[in-house]
Amino acid sequence: MHEPPFLLLDIDGVFIPFPGPDGATPATHPRHTVTTDDVAKPFDVWLNPNHGKLITDAIGTGLVRPVWCTSWRADARRVIAPLMGLPDFEHIELPNLPIKTSHPDGYLWKRNHVADWLATAPAVWIDDDFTRLDHQWAADRSAFGNPTLLIEPDPHEGIQPEHIATALEWATALVSTREAA
């Protein structure tokens, strides 16, 4: 029996949409004022209350194992998860790097850390900031027997039910393939 694939979840641009050109955030995302370990001064985030149920339902299928994969690090568990009504699940301890761009080497800065953390485990990774090189990395991992799917929501809209549906369809197909082998 194989472990289900990881469901790696970013926050900014996935659960917290970036403001549009007019400065507006989706009306579906109420504002919350929070503080974090890194930023003591309160600031606002916008979260869709339906997203907690969406992720909880996905977890309930048993097809994926959720893990925060975000620069929020432990604050994802302490701040964001409770606001969304999510259970506590682990996070990847990403470094707090002094980078000026999210693609310092032409690909997402998190990728090498995620690759090390995953080792050979299969994963579906939802982030709003992948590049062509990230998609090639996922294809290469998959070709070497480490199934990997990248899902990239529009950062101004964030995650949608169809993104989770795609992740679960992929995980279902993976289970079927493994059982047939």
Secondary structure as UniProt FT lines:
FT   STRAND          6..9
FT   TURN            13..15
FT   TURN            21..22
FT   TURN            27..28
FT   STRAND          31..34
FT   STRAND          43..46
FT   HELIX           49..60
FT   TURN            61..62
FT   STRAND          65..68
FT   TURN            71..73
FT   HELIX           74..75
FT   HELIX           76..80
FT   HELIX           81..84
FT   TURN            104..105
FT   TURN            109..110
FT   HELIX           111..118
FT   TURN            119..120
FT   STRAND          123..126
FT   HELIX           132..143
FT   TURN            144..145
FT   STRAND          148..151
FT   TURN            155..157
FT   HELIX           161..180
//
